[in-house]
Structure formats: structure tokens, C-alpha cells
Amino acid sequence: MIVIVRRFYSKLKVFTPTSKSELVYGIQPCLFALQARRRQILKAYVKEDLIKDCKTSDFGRCLSLLKERNVSIQIFSAKALDYLSEHRPHQGLCLHAERLKKLSPCPTIEALDRPLLLLDSVRDPMNLGAVLRSCLFYGWSSLYLTPGCAPLNALVSKSSAGALEAMKCYEVTQSFLSKLRFENYEIYAAVPHHADCIPLSNITQITPKSMIVFGSEGSGISPDILSFATQFLSITGSKHSPMNCLNISYNAMIFSKRFFSTAVDQLFPKVSSVGLSDNFAPIINQQYKCEGSGVTRILNETKSESAKANLQRWKDGYIRLFGKQNFQLLNDEYLSTGRAVHSAISSFLSGETPLVNVREDENTEMPIGGYLRSLERVWERGHFDRDAYLIESSVYHSHLNYNGVVDCILNVNDRITLVDWKLKDFDTSRVLRLSDTFDDPLQIAAYIGAVNADPSIPITVDCGVLVYLYDNGAPCDCHPISKSVLEEKWKEWMQRLQMFKSLNE
């Protein structure tokens, strides 16, 4: 519901925060708050000219989310909104929202899957916000705070550009730190001076079982917290500078990049593909029930609101065209065809049947010959080696607790490569660019991460390829996923995985 308020701003009351609610202001903080859904949004206040001109994409997304959640929207003049918000930098949008609180208790040690970051008694909300922003940018999804840190309020949200809304902030007790030490965590204390201090640049290996601790600018890390440290780190500056340390937000930015990037490198190895011994037996159709959630489910449940809306419009269009029952039959037929195509390719790669001799699947009315003719062009070009290392087999990332089924791993241009077959309608959905592949590269990255983390699979994979097969037999389109692209997609996958875990807690 939209209500237009045209009273004189001098007759309005200044918004007064309470113990349970506050005014979140600024487009980015409001957008993150709406997307994260961790706050109850009671009301929205919008500047009049923004409603009239929704060219600002982020504001347009905010407005869509507000309408989707049926939040009351009040439209104010610029002066009225300035007065209501006590002249905060609101950018034309404020939300009357429930307050955020530090989460307690901390996650169990078994649930932790990456390095942790702890702030000790950081009382300045601007510094806390800047640290949150740097951490979210470099891939952290949660932060740990001692009780002496600044409260998680709207000022912190604004100074973090909304990162506070997206990150989980846990209140830490000394018993939690004791458990980390008991589980052999490395706890790194960031300190400007210490007898045993070593430069950050000397750290070359960081495991997921580690924590970095920052203290306040005034007094540093408290003695109680410092007693848990296993190593002391510092950033080396100029010998001639009168400054002995950086602002905590810059420290956090440098440490975050170092810690998170190194940890990701180890979760997703960046090493050249290795060869196999002659007696290695290919893994074929090794499918079993795995723990955790499937990659496809995770990606589907964490799609953006716009992607979900587009998918729903596509479904609604087909239902209007064919009817709900016929749409379901078509969908079942498509899935049946997919299984038949994958089965035929599996038989070909395992040496059971030449591809040209594969017949139409009697269990489906939809022909698969076109897809297989589309695939034949791959072998004609000579880039793909038929000898496979893995075919249609389950993979499970025990550390991150997700699973999936990999189509195949084989040599492509003399590199061990994970290949994923995709079926497409040539006339309506040909895939000419990698940018048209949506979440498919994330799926590749997730599967490669699981393969590399599985000690029972004696290979390392650092590249992938998406192969789009067409129903009319047209030459397939292949989109290689290089190691550098995979690194970026792995980071995106980790964020989607964390989002999924948050939604399903």
C-alpha cells in the first residue's frame, strides 16, 4: 500500500528509535536488509521524486521487494524526509525496521568451514561498519564480536554500505575460543608490536581451521583474548614513518584478502592437472545417497528475486499455452529425454556402444538422435578424448556438506576437465555466449570443488566445459570455463551456499 504524505515537514515528528526498532537509511542498506530478510520491515518512507522516476536500478529493486512483502510505503517530500530522519544521508529511502541483534550461541565447531574473524571491543560504529564492508567484499559471510563491540545499529549498517544486513554477527564467549584451541585452531592476533610478531607476508599457508583477531584502536586486543593467540601478525610499513599502524578498517581489508583468498585456494586447489597411473580404473555410474543438499537445489533456492520471477513467468506462459496438466507431461518428457541422452553418452564413453549405433530410447516419445548428432561434432573436432576418468557418478564435499552428480571428467585439449552436458532447443534457446549460461558455471565450480575435496578420486581438476546439445542435430556449442573464471565462480558458489544454509537454519 502506498500513502502520499503532503503535510508540512514542520508538523511531522522526528522518527524516534526504540529498543525494538530503528530507522535504516540509504539505498544500499535498505536493499541488503530487504534481500537478507533478517529484519521485520514495518514501514517504508520514500522521497517523492524517486517514485516518479525509478531509473535507479537498486531503488527499483527495493520498491519491488517492498511491494512483494506488502510493506506500507509512505511518500514524502525531500524536506519532510530530511526532517523525519534527522537529516541522515538517506538517499531518498528509509525503512522503519526491527533492530538486529548479535547472534548467540556461536555455531558448533563441526559446522565451521572457513577461517573466522573476531573483533575485540571495537566500539566505533564507523570502524565496525568499514570492517564489515571489507569482509563481505572479500567473501566472509559471518563475523565474531566480543560483548564490548558497538551495537549493530543503523549507523553501522550505513557505514558498511549494507554489509551488516548480509553478514551474521555472533557474540563470542571465552568458552567458544577455548573450544577452538581444543580443536587445534590457529588463532592469529593482529598486533602492531609484539616480541614474537611476524609479518603477514610471511604467512603462506592458511587452513580453514584458523581465526584472525583485531582489537580496538585505543587499547588493542584485551589480555584475556590475547591469551588464546597462537601466532602474532603485523603489517610492515615504512621504517621511516611516524605511524606505527593502520586504521582497523584498512587492516581488516588487507588481512581479509590474504586470509580468505588463501583459504579459497586450498578449498578449490589452483594446481595443474596431474596424470594418473596406468592401473587407475575409471569411476563409472558410482551413484549413492549422499549427505547434505544437492547443488541444483541450492542454486534454485538462492536465485535472485528477478531470476525467480523470470522463471515463474516462463512457467506461467507455457501453462497458459498448453494447460497445467500438459505442461507437467512436457516437463516429465523433457526429464526422461535428458536421462536417455545421458545414458547413451555414458554407454559411449564407457566403451559399451559406439555413438553412431545408439538407438532411440523406447521409453520416451521425444527423440534423442538429434542431441547425439549434435554431440558427434565434439569427437570430430578431436579436442575431446573418449577415455574418461569419471562418468555419471556422485560426488560429495564432506567439509562443506553438499553433493551432486558429475556427468563426466575426461581430457579436453590434453587437460583433465569436468564436462557437463546440457540439452537445449536450437530454435528458442541457443547458447552462444558464456554470459548466457546463467548459473551453469557455478554448478561446474561446485562439482569441481567436491571432486578435488574427495580423497577417493585421485585426480585434480582445474577447468571445466559446458556443452550445449541441440535437438535438431546442429553442432553443439562448447563454453570452456578457465581456471581464473572458476576461481571467481567458486567464490560466488560459496556465497550462495552460505545463503542457502542461512535460509534453512
N, C-alpha and C positions, 0 to 999 in steps of 0.2 A: 504494500500500500504506500502511495506517495502523497505526502501532505505538503502543500506550499505555505510557508510561513512568511507573511509580509508585514509583520509588526515592526515598529521602530526598534533598532537594536538597543536603545537605551532602556526599553521596557522589558528586555529579556533578562533572565537571571543567568549569571555566570555558572557554568557547569561545576558542580561540587562533587569531587570524588568521595566515595565511601569506602568502608573496609572491604566491601564485596565487589565494587565496580569502579571503573575509571574511564577516562576518555582516551582512546587510541587515536592518534592523529598522523596524517601523512599517507600518501597513496600506497607506498611500498609496505609499511607496517600493516595497513588495513588489508591489503591484498594477501599478504602472508597469513594474517590472522584468519581471514575467510577461508583460505585454502587448507590451513592446518586443522581447523575445526576443533581447536583445544579450548576456545573461549565460547561462552554463550553470548551472542550478539543481541543486545536488547533494542537498539535503535541506531539509525544512521543519519548523519547530518551532512548535507551536500550543498556546495556552493551552486548558485542558480545557473551561472553560465556554463558550468561543466555538464549539467543535464542537457542543456540546449545543444552543446557541441561535444559529442562523445568520440572525438578523433583520438584522444589519448587512449592507447590500447589497454594499458594497465587499469585505467579508470573504468573503461568499458567492461573489463573482466570483473572488476569489483561490483559494478552495477548488476551484472548478470548473476553473480553469486548471491548478492543481497536478495534479488528477486527469487532466486531458486530456493533460498532459505526462508522466504516470506518475512523478511525483516522490514519493519516500518521505516520508510525513508522520508525525512523532512528536508525540504529545500529552503535554504536561507540565502539572503543577500550576503555579499562579501563582508560588509561591516558587521552584520549580525553574527556571522560565523566567527569572525575575529573576536568579537566580544564574548561570545559563548565559550570559546576555547581559551580565553585569556591571552589572545594574540600569540598562540603557539604556531609554529610553522606547519600548518595543517594541509596545505596544497589543495584546499577545497573539499577535503573529505575527513570526517571524524566518525568514530564508532563509539557508542556507549556500550561497553563490554564488561564482562566478568573479568576479574583480576586473575592473572596467572600466579601459580604458587610453585615453589620448589618441590620437586617430586621426592617422595620417600616411601618405602626404603629404596636403596640403590638396587640395580639388577643383580641377580645371582652371578657369581663368578663364571659359572658354566655358560651363561648367556652372552658373555662378553666376547666380541670377535675382532676387536681392533684396538689400537692404542687409546688411552684415556687422557683427558686433560683436566687438571684440577686448578682452580683459582682459590687462593687462601686470603681471606679478608680484603678483597678488592672492593672498596666502599664507594668509589667514584662511579656513578651510573654511566657517565660518558665513556670512561675507560672500559667498563664492563661491556657496554654496547659495541665499542670498537673491536674488542676481543671476539665477541660473538660473531661479528660480521666476517672477520678474517677466518675464523674457524669454519664457518659454514662454507665460505668460498673455497677453502681447500679440502672440503669433503667430510669434516666432522659432523656427526648428527646429534651428539649429546655433549654436555659439559657438566663437570662436577664442581660444586661450590661448598665452601665451609660456611657455617652459620653467620660468620661476620661479614659476608659479602653484601653488596647493595641489594635491596628488594627488586623483584622482577616487575618493574612498572612500565608505564607508557613512555617515560623518558628513555629508559634502556631500550625499549622497542624501536623508538625513533632513531636513537644514535646508532643502533645496529642495522638500520635500513630494513627492519622487519625480520632479521635473522633470529631474534629471540622467539618469535612465533613458531618458527620451524624447528628449533632445537629443543631437545629435552634437557632440562637443568635439574640435576639431582643434588640433594643436600647430603653431604658426606659426613660420616662419623669416623672416629678413630678406629672403631671396630672393623669398619669396611677396609681401611688401609691395612690393618693387621691381617685381614684375610688375604689381601693382595700379596703381602710379603710372604705369607704362609704358602701361597700358590706360586712362589718364585717369580713374581713380577719384578721387572726393573723399574724403579721409581727414580726419575731424573728430576733433580731440583735445579731450576734456572736461577742462578745467583751471580751477581757481578764479581764478587770476591769470595774465595774460599781456598784454604790450603790445598785441598785435593781437586780443585776445579780444572776441567779440561775443556778446550774449545769445542763448540758444537760441530765444527767442520771435521773434527777427528772421528765423529760417530759415523761409521759406515754401514752398520747392520742394526736394524731395529725390528724387533719381533712384535706381533700383536699383543703379547703379554708385557706391556710397558705402560708407564704413566709419566707425563710431564707436569711439573708443579710450578706455578707462578705465585709470587706473593704480592702484597700491596707495594705501591711506590714509596710509601713513607717508611715502613718498618720491614719490608721484605717478607719472607716466609717465616711463620712463627716457629719457635723452637720445637713445639710439640709435633708439628707436621714435618719439620726438617729432620726429625729423628728417624723418620721412615725412609729417608732417601738412601738409595744405593749408589748413585753417582751424582756429581755436581757439574753442571754445564754452564758455559757462558758464551756470549758472542764477543769476539775480539774486535775492538775498534782501533783507531789510530793511537799510537803510543804518545803522540804529542797533544791529544785532545784533552781539554779540561773536564769533559764529560765522562763519567765512568760507566754509564748505562744508557739504554734506550727507554723510551716510553713503553709501558707494558703492552700497548696495542701493537707496536712495531715488533717487540719481542715475540708476541704471540704469532704474528704473521710469519716471521722467519722460522720459528720453531715448528709451526703448523705445517708449512710447506715441506720442511725437512722430514718431520715425523710421518705425516700422512702419506707423502709421496713414496717414502722408503717402505712403509708398511704395505702400500698397494703393490709396489714392485714385488714384494715377497708373496702376497696373496695371489698375484697374477704375474708369474715369472716372466722376465724380459730376457730370455736367453735364446740362443739359436736352437733350431730344431736338432735333435740328436738322432743318430741312427739306431737301428735295432739289431740284435744278434740274429744269426741265421735261423736259430731254433725258436724264434718268437712265433707263437700261434695267434693268428688274428682273433679278435673278440667278435663273435657273430651272434646276433639275436640274444644277447645276455640281458634279458629283461626280468626285473624282480621288483617287489614292492619296497619302496624307499621311504625313509622318514622324511619329515619336512614337507614343504609345499612345492608344487611344480612351478617351473619357470613361466609357463604360459599363464597359469592362474595369477601369479604375482604381477606379471606385466598387465594383464587385463584389469585387475583390481586397482592398479595405480596409474591408469591412464589419466591424462588431464581431463578437466570437465569438458573442454571443447572437443577432444577426441571421442569421449563417451557420447556426446551429443551428436557428432557426425555419424558414429556407428549406429545410434538409435534411429537417426533419420534414414539411413540406408536400409535398416531392417523394416521400418515403417513403410518405406516406398515399395519394397518387394511384397510386403503383406497386403498392401492396397492393390497391387498389381495381380497377385496370384491367390490371395486369401491366406489366412493363417495356417490352415492345415496343409495346403500345397507348399507353402514356404518351408514348413518343417520337413516335408518329404524331400524337397530340393536340397535342403541343408544336410539331411541324412545321406542323400545320394552323393553329395559332394564329399562328405567324410568317407563314405565307402570307396569312392573313386580314389581318394588320397591314400587309403590303406592299400588298395590294389596296386597303385603306382609304386609305392614304397616297397611293397613285397616283391614286385617284378625287378626293381633296381637291386634289391638285396640279393635275389637269386642270381642276377647277372654278376654282381661284384664278388659273390662267394664262389663263382665258377660253376654253378649248377646249370645255368641256361644262358645261351647266347642272347643278347638283347634283341636281335632281329627275329628270333624264334618265339618271343613271348607273345602269347595269345591274349585275346580279350578276356577279361575276368567275367566268368559266367554269373557271378553273384551281383553284378551291377549292370544296369541298362546303359550307364554312361561309359562310352569307350575310353580306353586308356592308351590306345595306339598312338594318338596324336601327341600325347605327353612324352611317350617313349621315343618317337621320331624326333621330337624337339631335343631330347637328351642325346641322341646319337651324334649330333653335331659336336658335342663336347669331345667325344673319343676321336672323331675325325680330325679335329684340330691338333691332337697329340699332346695337349697340355696336361691332361688328367691321366694318371697311372691307375690301371684297374686293380692292382694289388692293394688291398685295403688293410688297415691296422685295426679298424673297428667298424662294425656295421650294425645299425639299428639296435643299439644297446643302451641300457640305463646307466646314468651317471649320478653320483650323489656327492655334494660338498658337505662333508661331515662337520667342518668347522663353522660354516655359515648356514647349514641346515636347509638346503634346497635341493631339488632333484630335477631331472629331465631325461628325455630320450634323444640321443645323438643319432642323426641319420648315418653319417659315416666319417671316417678320418682316413685320408689317403694322400698320396703325393701329388701335388699340383705344382707344375713348374719346378720340380725337384725340392719342394718344401713340404714338410708334414703339415697338412691343412685340414681343418674341420669344415666339412661341406654340409650345407642344409638345402634340401630340395623344397621348392615352393611351387604350387600349381596356380596358374593364372589363366584368365580368359584373354586371349590375344586382342580381341576387338575392343574390349572395355577397360582393361587394366594392365596393359603392357608396362613393364618397369624398365625405363631407360636410364634412370639416374639413381645413384646411391641415396640421394635426398628423398626419393620416392619410396624408400623401403620401410619407413616408419620405425617400429620397434624391433624389426628383424635383426639389425646389428647388435642390439642389446641381448637378444636371445643367443646369438653367436658368442658374445663375450661371456655370458653366464655359463654356457656349456663348456667353453674352453677353461674357465676358472675351475669348474668341477673336475674336468679331466686332469688338469695339472695338479690338483689337490689330492687326487686319488692314488695312493701308493701302489694299488694293484694294476694300474695302467702304466707300463714302463716307457712312456713317451712324453715329450714336452711339445706342446702345440703353441705357436705364437702368431698364427694367422688363420684366416677363415675365408670362405667364399659363399655367397648366396647365389643359388642357381634357380632362375625362374623358368619353369617349363610351361609351354603353351599348348592349349587344347587342339589347335589346328595344325600342329607339327612344325610351326615356324621355329627357326633356330632359337635356342634358349638364350637368355640374357644372363651373363655372369658378372657379379659385382664383388671383386676381391675386397677383403677387409684387412688392411695392413696392420702391422704391429702398433704403429703410432695411433691409428684410429681405434684399435681395440683397447688401448690404454684409456682413451677418453671414454669409450663406451663402457668400460669396466667401472669407472668412477660413477657414471650415470646409473649403471645397474646397481651398484652398492647403495646409492641414494634411494632408488625405487624399492630395493629390498628392505631398507630401513623404514621407509614409508609404509610398506606392507605390514611389517612387524608392529608398527605403531597403530595401524588401523585394526589389527587383530588381537591386540592385548586384552 
